[in-house]
Amino acid sequence: MLFQKYNCTACHQLYGLGGYLGPELTTTISQPGKGELFARAILKTGTQRMPDFKLRDEEIDAFIEFLKYVDATAITYKTKN
Ligand code: HEC
């Protein structure tokens, strides 16, 4: 629901669907060199190209749980790519 509320999909893909301005997020959590802490840092402050949504800590926690779930369930997606 938060993913829709903040329209993350305008810039990001999940399971190959969504916008192309930012990286595909399906496997951010399991990618070497990325992972949970990396994702937390970006959600907390934004970057030059990704807006700072001023997310509350609970919202960041929820996004991390969501991304972990997506990553863990993306079996077909990982096999295809
Ligand atoms: C205006 C476009 C835009 C929107 C909207 C946006 N992002 Fe991003 N996001 C980016 C860009 C661009 C990057 C790459 C970081 C960079 O290069 O500055 C990024 C990086 C990330 C990363 C790190 C991913 C990786 O694999 O490197 C995560 C996690 C992330 N965004 C989550 C979100 C979430 C959750 C939302 C919704 C709250 C969101 N983003 C909304 C543009 C956006």
Boltz pocket constraint, residues with backbone or C-beta under 6 A from the ligand:
constraints:
  - pocket:
      binder: B
      contacts: [[A, 2], [A, 3], [A, 6], [A, 7], [A, 8], [A, 9], [A, 10], [A, 11], [A, 12], [A, 21], [A, 22], [A, 23], [A, 24], [A, 25], [A, 27], [A, 28], [A, 34], [A, 38], [A, 39], [A, 42], [A, 43], [A, 47], [A, 48], [A, 49], [A, 50], [A, 51], [A, 53], [A, 63]]
      max_distance: 6.0
